[in-house]
Amino acid sequence: MEVQFHYDREADVLYLSVGKPQRAKTVEMGEDFILRLHPKTGEVVGVTIVDFSRHFPQLKPAHLKLPASGSFDPARLLGQVLTPHAG
């Protein structure tokens, strides 16, 4: 499974999509967090985070020089985070 992302720097909005972005029903999950659901199955197909840098100041894309768009494999990323480093 691949997660695609797009960060709109002007609007300060992060869009996350499971696979290719697709039409979805939206459900507000709290201030500035929007869950995107497949209209027929109800499966999560994405998340939108408004005012991203306010909610995650430590991850400000401008400071980390993150790309505006891309993709990642969450299982691989989690494996890298959880793997003990030799030291």
Backbone bond lengths (Angstrom), bond angles and torsions (degrees), N, CA, C in turn:
res aa  C-N    CA-C-N  psi(-1)  N-CA   C-N-CA  omega(-1)  CA-C   N-CA-C  phi
1 M - - - 1.454 - - 1.533 107.54 -
2 E 1.289 115.74 137.04 1.455 121.31 179.12 1.521 109.08 -120.13
3 V 1.326 115.84 139.93 1.449 121.42 176.61 1.524 107.55 -109.38
4 Q 1.322 116.37 125.74 1.449 121.60 176.78 1.520 108.39 -98.02
5 F 1.330 115.47 148.08 1.459 118.80 178.11 1.518 110.03 -135.87
6 H 1.310 113.68 153.70 1.464 121.26 172.48 1.516 107.11 -143.58
7 Y 1.329 115.40 128.89 1.461 120.35 177.59 1.519 108.25 -111.21
8 D 1.320 116.04 119.94 1.466 122.62 176.73 1.526 106.50 -91.63
9 R 1.329 116.16 102.35 1.469 121.10 -175.29 1.528 112.01 -63.58
10 E 1.325 117.19 -40.03 1.472 119.93 -179.13 1.516 111.75 -63.12
11 A 1.325 116.35 -45.23 1.463 120.70 -177.55 1.534 112.26 -87.33
12 D 1.351 117.86 -12.73 1.460 123.77 -176.16 1.528 110.61 56.92
13 V 1.344 114.53 51.77 1.461 121.71 -179.80 1.532 108.80 -125.78
14 L 1.335 116.03 131.37 1.460 121.61 175.41 1.523 108.26 -105.72
15 Y 1.328 115.57 127.79 1.461 122.28 177.04 1.522 107.78 -110.43
16 L 1.322 117.38 126.40 1.462 123.15 175.06 1.525 107.94 -117.86
17 S 1.335 116.56 132.87 1.462 120.98 179.27 1.514 109.83 -130.12
18 V 1.322 117.01 134.11 1.455 121.81 173.26 1.524 105.78 -80.56
19 G 1.330 116.28 110.79 1.462 120.28 -173.84 1.520 109.57 73.90
20 K 1.324 116.09 -155.63 1.458 120.54 179.52 1.523 110.07 -68.75
21 P 1.343 117.40 141.23 1.466 119.15 175.64 1.536 110.45 -57.69
22 Q 1.312 116.31 142.15 1.463 121.23 -177.61 1.526 110.35 -147.04
23 R 1.325 114.83 166.10 1.469 119.59 176.45 1.522 108.93 -60.20
24 A 1.331 114.93 146.02 1.463 118.67 -177.37 1.514 110.57 -157.84
25 K 1.339 114.57 158.85 1.457 121.16 168.73 1.520 105.87 -83.96
26 T 1.316 116.40 147.32 1.458 118.88 179.58 1.520 111.00 -114.17
27 V 1.314 114.58 144.46 1.454 122.19 178.21 1.521 107.34 -133.66
28 E 1.329 117.51 122.67 1.455 120.58 177.18 1.524 108.76 -74.42
29 M 1.330 115.23 128.52 1.460 120.96 -177.20 1.524 111.93 -107.05
30 G 1.282 116.87 14.28 1.451 122.13 -176.64 1.510 107.20 137.98
31 E 1.310 115.38 178.51 1.455 119.62 -177.67 1.529 111.05 -58.08
32 D 1.315 116.42 117.08 1.464 124.95 173.43 1.520 115.64 75.28
33 F 1.319 119.89 5.71 1.464 122.13 178.47 1.528 108.78 -115.32
34 I 1.330 115.47 121.99 1.466 120.98 -176.86 1.526 108.50 -122.92
35 L 1.308 116.27 122.69 1.454 123.04 176.94 1.517 108.48 -90.66
36 R 1.337 116.72 134.11 1.467 121.52 179.56 1.530 108.17 -108.15
37 L 1.341 115.66 123.63 1.463 121.90 -176.03 1.516 111.13 -116.52
38 H 1.342 115.56 142.02 1.458 120.61 175.00 1.526 106.98 -61.19
39 P 1.349 118.09 131.18 1.466 120.21 -173.55 1.525 114.85 -63.90
40 K 1.331 118.99 -25.84 1.472 120.40 -178.93 1.520 113.06 -98.77
41 T 1.347 117.18 -41.58 1.462 119.62 -174.32 1.525 113.61 -94.48
42 G 1.324 117.00 -20.66 1.457 120.48 -176.93 1.520 113.29 78.37
43 E 1.335 117.56 3.93 1.459 121.21 178.76 1.526 109.88 -69.72
44 V 1.326 115.97 147.38 1.463 120.84 177.14 1.527 108.22 -70.29
45 V 1.339 115.70 125.28 1.460 120.98 177.15 1.520 111.67 -116.50
46 G 1.336 116.89 -3.69 1.452 118.64 177.94 1.506 112.96 175.62
47 V 1.332 113.40 171.58 1.458 122.29 177.72 1.526 107.18 -140.85
48 T 1.312 116.30 140.43 1.460 122.10 175.12 1.524 107.47 -119.71
49 I 1.337 116.18 131.82 1.459 121.02 179.36 1.525 108.06 -120.68
50 V 1.333 115.94 111.35 1.460 123.08 178.62 1.532 108.06 -85.57
51 D 1.325 117.33 147.41 1.469 122.16 -176.48 1.529 110.88 55.29
52 F 1.327 114.64 46.91 1.461 122.01 -175.65 1.527 112.77 -51.36
53 S 1.336 117.43 -49.28 1.463 119.58 -175.33 1.529 112.65 -67.60
54 R 1.317 117.83 -22.92 1.471 120.52 176.04 1.526 110.32 -73.22
55 H 1.331 116.52 -38.64 1.465 120.85 -178.97 1.529 112.46 -79.40
56 F 1.329 116.92 -30.19 1.463 121.68 -177.16 1.530 110.11 -130.89
57 P 1.337 117.79 65.89 1.464 120.16 -175.06 1.534 113.00 -60.27
58 Q 1.328 117.26 -28.92 1.462 120.54 179.99 1.528 112.02 -71.23
59 L 1.328 117.57 -14.14 1.470 121.94 -178.85 1.519 112.65 -110.71
60 K 1.306 118.40 20.77 1.463 120.46 -177.58 1.518 109.92 -52.03
61 P 1.322 117.31 115.51 1.463 120.80 -177.29 1.527 113.90 -55.10
62 A 1.310 118.77 -34.59 1.463 120.76 -178.74 1.530 111.01 -64.38
63 H 1.328 116.93 -38.01 1.459 120.80 -179.49 1.526 112.40 -76.97
64 L 1.318 117.04 -34.45 1.466 120.85 -178.37 1.522 112.71 -89.40
65 K 1.318 116.87 -6.07 1.459 122.52 -177.38 1.536 111.35 56.50
66 L 1.317 115.32 41.92 1.455 120.84 177.21 1.519 109.56 -72.25
67 P 1.321 116.90 147.95 1.463 118.65 176.18 1.524 110.31 -68.55
68 A 1.322 116.62 154.90 1.462 120.78 179.61 1.520 110.73 -73.22
69 S 1.328 117.43 -27.15 1.466 121.93 -179.00 1.515 109.50 -142.48
70 G 1.324 115.16 156.03 1.458 119.88 177.36 1.511 110.66 168.32
71 S 1.319 115.04 -163.94 1.466 120.06 178.40 1.526 108.76 -151.23
72 F 1.334 115.21 162.40 1.454 120.69 176.80 1.517 108.93 -154.31
73 D 1.331 115.52 159.35 1.461 122.84 176.76 1.524 106.49 -100.29
74 P 1.348 117.98 109.83 1.466 119.77 -175.35 1.525 113.50 -60.22
75 A 1.328 118.67 -35.28 1.463 120.92 -179.74 1.532 110.20 -65.96
76 R 1.321 117.00 -41.65 1.468 120.96 178.52 1.526 110.54 -66.00
77 L 1.337 116.53 -43.75 1.457 120.79 179.05 1.523 110.90 -60.82
78 L 1.326 116.99 -44.70 1.459 121.36 179.47 1.524 110.32 -63.12
79 G 1.336 116.90 -40.44 1.459 121.20 177.90 1.521 111.40 -60.68
80 Q 1.327 117.00 -40.12 1.453 120.83 178.82 1.522 111.08 -67.38
81 V 1.308 116.84 -37.89 1.463 121.15 -178.98 1.526 110.82 -69.83
82 L 1.337 117.09 -37.64 1.459 121.16 -175.15 1.527 114.31 -88.11
83 T 1.329 118.02 -12.74 1.459 121.30 -179.01 1.523 109.62 -74.35
84 P 1.338 116.71 124.95 1.469 118.73 178.63 1.528 110.20 -65.38
85 H 1.306 116.10 139.14 1.458 121.27 179.49 1.532 109.12 -94.14
86 A 1.327 115.39 138.36 1.468 119.53 176.03 1.522 108.81 -66.50
87 G 1.243 119.16 137.90 1.450 119.87 -177.11 1.418 111.10 -158.26
